[in-house]
Amino acid sequence: MSHVAWLSKEVKSGKILCEACSQACVLEEGEYGICGVRKVEDGELKLLVYGLAAAVNVDPVEKKPMFHFLPNSKVFSFGTVGCNFSCKFCQNHDISQYPKEHGHNITGEELSPSRAVELALEYDCDSIAYTYNEPIVFFEYTYDTAKLAHEKGLKNIYVTSGYETHKAIDLLEPYIDGMNIDIKSFSNEFYKEICGARLKPVLEAVRYAHSKGIWIEITTLLIQGKNDSDEEIREIAKFIASIDKSIPWHLSAFHPMYKMLDTPRTPESTLLRAYKIAQEEGLKYIYMGNVDNEKHESTYCPKCSNLVIKRSGRIGQYVDNKLEENGTCPYCSNILEGIWS
């Protein structure tokens, strides 16, 4: 479904600059952006997936993963086809890379912004997540939905690789309450060779979104021999700590996927090593994912060390939140950082 991609502008020679993400595609008539879903037609940039959802689910918010954002609540989650990255390990490559691998074809079921909000309310969700593929590539669709959602008392979450421009973040800021941002590596070479992107814009987006007051959680998928050295893990931890030591960091185990089927699964020992490094750098909330480790996916008060949110079973399956409504620890009255109500 075609819709004007209004986060764009005309530049010299009549070309159109897409201002949504840091790929900064400059396109002529008939050309597609790197994402495969933004195209110049009749002199305007068009979003080809507006109102077309390729994946829709009701999830526990913990699956995003968001651990300090309305714990034990349901989130209405949807995404489209297309992505501005080309990660060789993408777990949702069937939709994210679909346009690039199917001759620019677009697929999806109709889901208008108003219908998405209606369904979120019908399923007793407290928030909507723009996820499964990269939400910035369908920016205008997310913007319209998030604005309607806020009007109905719903919160909004971006699950993103962090390539939003400052202009996009400025526009999203009134309506996006939380973001889970991937820091996939601290190596520009990794980003270039494995993801088709660059590191610097991601770090800038993390800093800027945090400065705008959006609740941020970070995820890093650790891949053996690619981004799991002590030095690189420590650099990511130091970067997060330099912004805010209360930003939760999700350390996730890689399993063979897409174009990296010959790369071994990340052992739990790697995550434990990274967990220790993050502690050494002063991060307050560190979590392990894609492994069965209840201790390291639960939340402990950073002041008194008592267990305050117990998570067990599959992600989001069993959540026992002992925090009071505003995030206050019941044992020492310390207020934990997060979005609690």
TATA-V665426 format. One record per residue. N is the residue number from 1. RES is the residue in one letter. D_FIRST is the distance of its C-alpha to the first C-alpha in whole Angstrom. Layout:
N,RES,D_FIRST + N,RES,D_FIRST
//
This chain:
1,M,0 + 2,S,4 + 3,H,7 + 4,V,10 + 5,A,12 + 6,W,15 + 7,L,17 + 8,S,18 + 9,K,21 + 10,E,22 + 11,V,25 + 12,K,28 + 13,S,28 + 14,G,24 + 15,K,23 + 16,I,20 + 17,L,21 + 18,C,18 + 19,E,20 + 20,A,19 + 21,C,21 + 22,S,24 + 23,Q,23 + 24,A,23 + 25,C,21 + 26,V,22 + 27,L,20 + 28,E,20 + 29,E,18 + 30,G,16 + 31,E,17 + 32,Y,15 + 33,G,16 + 34,I,18 + 35,C,16 + 36,G,14 + 37,V,10 + 38,R,11 + 39,K,12 + 40,V,14 + 41,E,13 + 42,D,15 + 43,G,17 + 44,E,15 + 45,L,13 + 46,K,9 + 47,L,8 + 48,L,5 + 49,V,5 + 50,Y,5 + 51,G,6 + 52,L,7 + 53,A,10 + 54,A,12 + 55,A,16 + 56,V,17 + 57,N,21 + 58,V,23 + 59,D,26 + 60,P,29 + 61,V,29 + 62,E,31 + 63,K,29 + 64,K,27 + 65,P,30 + 66,M,31 + 67,F,34 + 68,H,35 + 69,F,32 + 70,L,33 + 71,P,35 + 72,N,34 + 73,S,31 + 74,K,28 + 75,V,25 + 76,F,21 + 77,S,20 + 78,F,16 + 79,G,14 + 80,T,11 + 81,V,12 + 82,G,14 + 83,C,17 + 84,N,19 + 85,F,22 + 86,S,23 + 87,C,26 + 88,K,28 + 89,F,29 + 90,C,25 + 91,Q,25 + 92,N,21 + 93,H,21 + 94,D,19 + 95,I,16 + 96,S,17 + 97,Q,18 + 98,Y,16 + 99,P,14 + 100,K,17 + 101,E,19 + 102,H,17 + 103,G,17 + 104,H,13 + 105,N,12 + 106,I,9 + 107,T,9 + 108,G,9 + 109,E,10 + 110,E,8 + 111,L,10 + 112,S,10 + 113,P,13 + 114,S,15 + 115,R,15 + 116,A,16 + 117,V,19 + 118,E,20 + 119,L,20 + 120,A,22 + 121,L,24 + 122,E,25 + 123,Y,26 + 124,D,28 + 125,C,26 + 126,D,28 + 127,S,25 + 128,I,21 + 129,A,21 + 130,Y,18 + 131,T,19 + 132,Y,19 + 133,N,17 + 134,E,18 + 135,P,16 + 136,I,17 + 137,V,14 + 138,F,12 + 139,F,14 + 140,E,12 + 141,Y,11 + 142,T,14 + 143,Y,16 + 144,D,15 + 145,T,15 + 146,A,19 + 147,K,20 + 148,L,20 + 149,A,21 + 150,H,24 + 151,E,25 + 152,K,25 + 153,G,27 + 154,L,25 + 155,K,26 + 156,N,23 + 157,I,23 + 158,Y,22 + 159,V,23 + 160,T,23 + 161,S,24 + 162,G,25 + 163,Y,24 + 164,E,23 + 165,T,24 + 166,H,27 + 167,K,25 + 168,A,22 + 169,I,24 + 170,D,26 + 171,L,23 + 172,L,22 + 173,E,26 + 174,P,26 + 175,Y,24 + 176,I,24 + 177,D,27 + 178,G,27 + 179,M,26 + 180,N,27 + 181,I,28 + 182,D,29 + 183,I,32 + 184,K,31 + 185,S,35 + 186,F,37 + 187,S,37 + 188,N,35 + 189,E,36 + 190,F,34 + 191,Y,31 + 192,K,31 + 193,E,32 + 194,I,31 + 195,C,27 + 196,G,27 + 197,A,27 + 198,R,30 + 199,L,32 + 200,K,33 + 201,P,29 + 202,V,29 + 203,L,33 + 204,E,32 + 205,A,29 + 206,V,31 + 207,R,34 + 208,Y,32 + 209,A,30 + 210,H,33 + 211,S,34 + 212,K,32 + 213,G,33 + 214,I,30 + 215,W,32 + 216,I,31 + 217,E,32 + 218,I,32 + 219,T,32 + 220,T,33 + 221,L,33 + 222,L,37 + 223,I,37 + 224,Q,40 + 225,G,42 + 226,K,39 + 227,N,39 + 228,D,41 + 229,S,44 + 230,D,46 + 231,E,46 + 232,E,42 + 233,I,42 + 234,R,44 + 235,E,42 + 236,I,39 + 237,A,41 + 238,K,43 + 239,F,40 + 240,I,39 + 241,A,42 + 242,S,42 + 243,I,39 + 244,D,40 + 245,K,42 + 246,S,41 + 247,I,37 + 248,P,37 + 249,W,37 + 250,H,35 + 251,L,37 + 252,S,35 + 253,A,36 + 254,F,35 + 255,H,34 + 256,P,34 + 257,M,30 + 258,Y,28 + 259,K,30 + 260,M,33 + 261,L,34 + 262,D,38 + 263,T,38 + 264,P,40 + 265,R,39 + 266,T,40 + 267,P,43 + 268,E,43 + 269,S,46 + 270,T,44 + 271,L,42 + 272,L,46 + 273,R,47 + 274,A,44 + 275,Y,44 + 276,K,48 + 277,I,47 + 278,A,44 + 279,Q,47 + 280,E,49 + 281,E,47 + 282,G,47 + 283,L,44 + 284,K,44 + 285,Y,41 + 286,I,41 + 287,Y,39 + 288,M,39 + 289,G,36 + 290,N,35 + 291,V,39 + 292,D,41 + 293,N,43 + 294,E,43 + 295,K,46 + 296,H,43 + 297,E,40 + 298,S,42 + 299,T,42 + 300,Y,46 + 301,C,47 + 302,P,48 + 303,K,51 + 304,C,53 + 305,S,51 + 306,N,51 + 307,L,48 + 308,V,45 + 309,I,42 + 310,K,43 + 311,R,40 + 312,S,41 + 313,G,39 + 314,R,36 + 315,I,34 + 316,G,34 + 317,Q,36 + 318,Y,39 + 319,V,39 + 320,D,42 + 321,N,42 + 322,K,45 + 323,L,44 + 324,E,44 + 325,E,41 + 326,N,41 + 327,G,42 + 328,T,46 + 329,C,48 + 330,P,50 + 331,Y,53 + 332,C,53 + 333,S,51 + 334,N,49 + 335,I,46 + 336,L,43 + 337,E,40 + 338,G,37 + 339,I,34 + 340,W,36 + 341,S,35
//
